């Protein structure tokens, strides 16, 4: 019995001390981590929509969508985060769309773990630039051969799954976005 | 314990009882994160901090922890310090934290850390444990840096993000992939065994 009490009390005390230490460290770093996250998203938006001066966070159904304004206060478009499964793990992508929601201004990959040298090339300019001014009033198509229509992009050769996943993630989110913003 | 002995505890982790090359512990993170030099350095230093702090605390409480729950107590202490490292990287080096991804939280199950608690810190004094932890941590770090340097140079043609190789150089993608890590680690182990053999013969 005495032994049991000792075991329980030592374990409890150690865990309580650890919890206190962690709570303290977490409290000290929380602000910095939150501002890092915001800065990362704003940097990404800045690259896609260099004219933006101000963002307004719209909170629609718990998802974060940013309405972008230029210096004069006119609406430049919307920025949104979309995520879904890629070839190996989650792909998280930030996209900026025009106010009419029929054309993309561009995309920026925030997070991905695709194969280096193959799928990871979705981060490279040659691929991402295809999304600049891409028509999204109809779903984006991912083709292997040459592009024939203005809602198509060309997949990275030998990384079709990564390219297609990215397109699916965007299509899904854009169709949701259209409904959400229409309800506003 | 004399100064001489503390020094021996420190030195052994760097070569003779090297955690990676001699004990073959902590292989998973080693293979996964050494795609660049900076990842190697940060991971190495993170692990060093965790080993030193856990060794310190485990050594302090070694006489009051009942043997039945010692592993649970070690795990709690290790997890605490790993989480501190994780939060530290996230707050101050978000880029590195992103590159290391899940491998920082996974230090919790890195067998080098638990291995040092179980094999050394729970039987030895505070200072011996700290020096032992520091030696093991830095031993781990130098191998990560060597692997990271070779893989970054051959796999991306850069070192610490600066382009080193001439532009005609076509990067060997295999060096960035897990296969390259296995090959390189194998060669490094063979080289180290060869050096050790020579030492024994002469």
Interface residues (C-beta under 8 A of the other chain):
Chain A: X3 X6 X7 X10 X11 X14 X15 X18 X21 X22 X25 X26 X29 X32 X33 X36 X40 X111 X113 X115 X116 X117
Chain B: X35 X61 X64 X65 X66 X68 X69 X72 X73 X76 X77 X79 X80 X83 X84 X87 X88 X90 X91 X92 X94 X98 X101 X155 X171 X173 X176 X177
